[in-house]
Amino acid sequence: MTIDRSRIDKSQILKGPHLEKACADIAEGLGLTVRRQVKVGRRVYGPVRHIDLVVTDPTTRKSLGIECKLQVSQGTAEEKIPSTFEDIGAWPIPGLVCFTGRGFSPHIVAYMYASGKAVEVDDLEDWLRLYFVLPAP
């Protein structure tokens, strides 16, 4: 299955739900199932923890959690990245941060890439193909 990359227009990703939809569209375009805002226990002080997207291969049942992070201008989203990686470590399934936006500093982008647990939305399709062992386009 090949995804029409023209459907993913980053200039239209202005809010978090837009990024979630773009990520879900990419996964569904590969034949994967997507659940949104999946409850996955609680944080240390009690608030419910959710995974933005849980992507599953319907054949193998292999799953992946995806946290979507958008930073359109300088702000606080990037300050939450280290705690996002901690949350992912507490999930019962593997996880990934999918991010986009010009507001992320070069330092936090380097940190995310170095983690091995983050991918820019433009590279999500290729990452999912490798993770779920799907054929190349």
KOLMI-431968 format. One line per field, with one value per atom (N, C-alpha, C): residue number from 1; chain; atom name; x, y, z. Coordinates in steps of 0.1 Angstrom, whole numbers. Example, Ala and Ser with C-alpha at 12.3 -4.5 7.8 and 13.67 -1.06 7.14 Angstrom:
<atoms>
num <- 1,1,1,2,2,2
cadena <- A,A,A,A,A,A
atomo <- N,CA,C,N,CA,C
x <- 132,123,132,128,137,129
y <- -57,-45,-33,-22,-11,0
z <- 78,78,78,71,71,79
</atoms>
This chain:
<atoms>
num <- 1,1,1,2,2,2,3,3,3,4,4,4,5,5,5,6,6,6,7,7,7,8,8,8,9,9,9,10,10,10,11,11,11,12,12,12,13,13,13,14,14,14,15,15,15,16,16,16,17,17,17,18,18,18,19,19,19,20,20,20,21,21,21,22,22,22,23,23,23,24,24,24,25,25,25,26,26,26,27,27,27,28,28,28,29,29,29,30,30,30,31,31,31,32,32,32,33,33,33,34,34,34,35,35,35,36,36,36,37,37,37,38,38,38,39,39,39,40,40,40,41,41,41,42,42,42,43,43,43,44,44,44,45,45,45,46,46,46,47,47,47,48,48,48,49,49,49,50,50,50,51,51,51,52,52,52,53,53,53,54,54,54,55,55,55,56,56,56,57,57,57,58,58,58,59,59,59,60,60,60,61,61,61,62,62,62,63,63,63,64,64,64,65,65,65,66,66,66,67,67,67,68,68,68,69,69,69,70,70,70,71,71,71,72,72,72,73,73,73,74,74,74,75,75,75,76,76,76,77,77,77,78,78,78,79,79,79,80,80,80,81,81,81,82,82,82,83,83,83,84,84,84,85,85,85,86,86,86,87,87,87,88,88,88,89,89,89,90,90,90,91,91,91,92,92,92,93,93,93,94,94,94,95,95,95,96,96,96,97,97,97,98,98,98,99,99,99,100,100,100,101,101,101,102,102,102,103,103,103,104,104,104,105,105,105,106,106,106,107,107,107,108,108,108,109,109,109,110,110,110,111,111,111,112,112,112,113,113,113,114,114,114,115,115,115,116,116,116,117,117,117,118,118,118,119,119,119,120,120,120,121,121,121,122,122,122,123,123,123,124,124,124,125,125,125,126,126,126,127,127,127,128,128,128,129,129,129,130,130,130,131,131,131,132,132,132,133,133,133,134,134,134,135,135,135,136,136,136,137,137,137
cadena <- A,A,A,A,A,A,A,A,A,A,A,A,A,A,A,A,A,A,A,A,A,A,A,A,A,A,A,A,A,A,A,A,A,A,A,A,A,A,A,A,A,A,A,A,A,A,A,A,A,A,A,A,A,A,A,A,A,A,A,A,A,A,A,A,A,A,A,A,A,A,A,A,A,A,A,A,A,A,A,A,A,A,A,A,A,A,A,A,A,A,A,A,A,A,A,A,A,A,A,A,A,A,A,A,A,A,A,A,A,A,A,A,A,A,A,A,A,A,A,A,A,A,A,A,A,A,A,A,A,A,A,A,A,A,A,A,A,A,A,A,A,A,A,A,A,A,A,A,A,A,A,A,A,A,A,A,A,A,A,A,A,A,A,A,A,A,A,A,A,A,A,A,A,A,A,A,A,A,A,A,A,A,A,A,A,A,A,A,A,A,A,A,A,A,A,A,A,A,A,A,A,A,A,A,A,A,A,A,A,A,A,A,A,A,A,A,A,A,A,A,A,A,A,A,A,A,A,A,A,A,A,A,A,A,A,A,A,A,A,A,A,A,A,A,A,A,A,A,A,A,A,A,A,A,A,A,A,A,A,A,A,A,A,A,A,A,A,A,A,A,A,A,A,A,A,A,A,A,A,A,A,A,A,A,A,A,A,A,A,A,A,A,A,A,A,A,A,A,A,A,A,A,A,A,A,A,A,A,A,A,A,A,A,A,A,A,A,A,A,A,A,A,A,A,A,A,A,A,A,A,A,A,A,A,A,A,A,A,A,A,A,A,A,A,A,A,A,A,A,A,A,A,A,A,A,A,A,A,A,A,A,A,A,A,A,A,A,A,A,A,A,A,A,A,A,A,A,A,A,A,A,A,A,A,A,A,A,A,A,A,A,A,A,A,A,A,A,A,A,A,A,A,A,A,A,A,A,A,A,A,A
atomo <- N,CA,C,N,CA,C,N,CA,C,N,CA,C,N,CA,C,N,CA,C,N,CA,C,N,CA,C,N,CA,C,N,CA,C,N,CA,C,N,CA,C,N,CA,C,N,CA,C,N,CA,C,N,CA,C,N,CA,C,N,CA,C,N,CA,C,N,CA,C,N,CA,C,N,CA,C,N,CA,C,N,CA,C,N,CA,C,N,CA,C,N,CA,C,N,CA,C,N,CA,C,N,CA,C,N,CA,C,N,CA,C,N,CA,C,N,CA,C,N,CA,C,N,CA,C,N,CA,C,N,CA,C,N,CA,C,N,CA,C,N,CA,C,N,CA,C,N,CA,C,N,CA,C,N,CA,C,N,CA,C,N,CA,C,N,CA,C,N,CA,C,N,CA,C,N,CA,C,N,CA,C,N,CA,C,N,CA,C,N,CA,C,N,CA,C,N,CA,C,N,CA,C,N,CA,C,N,CA,C,N,CA,C,N,CA,C,N,CA,C,N,CA,C,N,CA,C,N,CA,C,N,CA,C,N,CA,C,N,CA,C,N,CA,C,N,CA,C,N,CA,C,N,CA,C,N,CA,C,N,CA,C,N,CA,C,N,CA,C,N,CA,C,N,CA,C,N,CA,C,N,CA,C,N,CA,C,N,CA,C,N,CA,C,N,CA,C,N,CA,C,N,CA,C,N,CA,C,N,CA,C,N,CA,C,N,CA,C,N,CA,C,N,CA,C,N,CA,C,N,CA,C,N,CA,C,N,CA,C,N,CA,C,N,CA,C,N,CA,C,N,CA,C,N,CA,C,N,CA,C,N,CA,C,N,CA,C,N,CA,C,N,CA,C,N,CA,C,N,CA,C,N,CA,C,N,CA,C,N,CA,C,N,CA,C,N,CA,C,N,CA,C,N,CA,C,N,CA,C,N,CA,C,N,CA,C,N,CA,C,N,CA,C,N,CA,C,N,CA,C,N,CA,C,N,CA,C,N,CA,C,N,CA,C,N,CA,C,N,CA,C,N,CA,C,N,CA,C,N,CA,C,N,CA,C,N,CA,C,N,CA,C,N,CA,C,N,CA,C
x <- 8,0,9,6,13,5,10,3,5,-5,-5,1,14,20,15,8,2,-9,-15,-26,-20,-7,-1,5,-2,2,6,19,24,19,17,12,-2,-9,-23,-22,-11,-9,-7,-17,-16,-19,-25,-29,-26,-25,-22,-31,-45,-54,-51,-46,-42,-31,-21,-10,-14,-23,-28,-35,-43,-51,-41,-30,-21,-14,-10,-3,-13,-25,-35,-38,-38,-40,-29,-17,-5,-6,-9,-10,-21,-33,-44,-42,-34,-31,-22,-15,-7,-15,-28,-36,-36,-30,-30,-42,-46,-58,-53,-61,-57,-68,-64,-73,-67,-76,-71,-74,-65,-66,-69,-60,-61,-56,-65,-61,-51,-40,-29,-24,-34,-30,-29,-21,-21,-6,-5,8,11,23,27,17,12,2,-12,-15,-29,-36,-32,-39,-38,-49,-49,-39,-32,-23,-29,-28,-34,-23,-24,-16,-24,-18,-25,-30,-22,-26,-20,-28,-22,-25,-14,-14,-12,-20,-19,-20,-11,-12,-23,-34,-45,-41,-31,-27,-18,-8,1,-3,-11,-16,-4,7,18,13,16,11,22,19,29,21,25,19,26,19,25,20,29,26,29,20,21,25,36,40,42,35,36,41,50,55,56,45,45,53,55,63,70,80,87,77,79,70,73,63,66,65,60,59,72,83,95,100,96,100,93,83,76,82,91,96,103,112,118,107,97,87,79,77,70,78,91,99,98,97,95,81,71,58,58,64,65,72,82,89,79,69,59,48,47,36,38,28,29,33,34,37,48,56,66,60,67,62,72,66,73,67,76,71,71,60,60,58,67,67,68,64,66,65,69,68,81,81,93,97,88,91,100,103,113,127,134,148,157,168,177,182,183,188,178,165,155,153,154,153,164,176,188,185,180,178,167,157,146,152,159,165,175,183,193,186,174,167,164,163,159,144,137,122,114,119,112,114,104,105,96,101,94,83,71,60,63,72,76,82,88,94,86,74,66,63,59,55,67,79,90,93,92,94,84,71,61,63,67,70,80,91,101,96,90,85,76,66,56,59,71,77,67,64,55,64,59,67,69,80,84,74,72,62,67
y <- -12,0,12,22,35,46,55,66,78,85,98,109,111,121,135,138,151,153,142,144,150,149,154,167,178,191,198,199,204,218,226,239,239,228,227,221,218,212,224,230,242,239,227,224,209,205,191,181,183,174,172,183,182,172,173,163,149,148,134,128,137,132,128,137,134,120,118,105,94,95,85,82,92,90,82,85,78,63,60,47,39,45,39,37,46,44,32,27,15,3,4,-7,-11,-2,-4,2,-3,2,13,22,33,36,36,40,53,62,76,77,85,88,76,66,53,55,52,52,42,46,36,38,39,40,54,56,69,74,87,93,92,96,95,101,113,120,118,108,104,107,117,120,108,106,95,98,88,89,83,91,86,86,77,76,83,92,99,89,81,71,57,47,33,27,23,18,3,-5,-19,-25,-35,-43,-53,-53,-62,-77,-80,-94,-99,-92,-97,-93,-82,-76,-69,-67,-59,-44,-38,-24,-14,-2,9,21,28,40,52,62,74,86,94,107,117,126,137,150,156,168,179,190,201,214,221,233,243,251,260,273,277,288,285,293,290,290,280,279,267,262,252,237,235,221,213,219,212,209,217,215,202,197,185,172,174,162,152,156,146,138,145,137,129,133,124,111,112,99,91,97,89,82,89,83,71,73,62,50,52,41,33,40,33,26,28,21,6,-1,-16,-20,-10,-13,-3,-6,3,17,27,40,49,59,68,82,92,106,110,115,120,135,143,157,165,178,187,201,211,225,232,245,253,258,256,262,254,241,233,238,240,244,233,237,227,217,222,213,202,206,196,186,191,182,172,176,167,157,162,153,142,147,137,127,131,121,112,117,109,98,101,91,78,79,68,65,74,72,84,91,102,103,107,109,121,128,139,134,140,135,131,138,135,121,116,103,92,95,85,73,75,64,54,59,50,42,50,44,32,35,25,13,15,4,-5,1,-7,-14,-7,-13,-24,-23,-33,-43,-42,-50,-50,-38,-37,-35,-39,-37,-22,-20,-6,-2,11,15,12
z <- 0,0,0,-8,-9,-4,4,9,0,-2,-10,0,-1,8,6,-5,-7,3,9,19,32,34,47,43,46,43,57,59,73,75,65,67,73,72,78,92,97,110,120,125,133,148,151,165,167,179,182,176,176,169,154,148,134,132,141,140,143,153,156,143,137,125,114,112,101,104,117,121,119,123,121,106,98,84,78,82,77,81,94,98,91,90,84,69,63,49,47,57,56,60,63,67,81,89,104,110,122,129,139,142,151,161,174,185,190,194,199,214,221,235,243,243,250,264,274,288,291,298,301,315,325,339,344,354,360,362,363,366,381,385,400,409,406,415,412,404,402,389,381,369,359,351,342,331,327,316,303,292,279,269,259,247,236,229,218,208,203,193,196,195,196,182,175,162,163,156,157,143,141,128,130,123,125,123,116,113,125,128,139,153,154,167,174,167,172,173,184,187,190,188,190,195,206,210,204,200,194,202,207,213,202,200,190,196,192,198,187,188,179,186,179,185,173,171,159,162,175,178,191,195,207,219,227,239,248,254,265,261,249,245,246,242,242,256,266,280,285,278,283,276,267,259,269,278,287,295,300,307,298,286,276,274,273,272,284,296,308,308,304,302,293,282,272,278,287,293,303,307,317,310,296,289,288,287,285,271,262,248,244,233,228,224,224,221,213,207,198,200,198,197,182,177,164,165,159,161,148,149,138,144,136,140,141,136,136,150,159,173,181,177,185,183,194,193,187,180,174,185,197,208,212,213,217,205,193,181,181,184,185,196,207,219,215,208,204,194,184,175,182,191,198,207,211,219,212,198,191,192,199,201,196,186,180,165,158,144,140,130,124,116,115,108,93,87,73,72,83,83,89,94,101,92,80,72,71,68,67,80,91,104,107,104,106,97,85,76,82,87,93,106,115,127,125,117,114,103,98,87,75,70,59,46,35,23,19,13,8,-3,-4,-15,-29
</atoms>
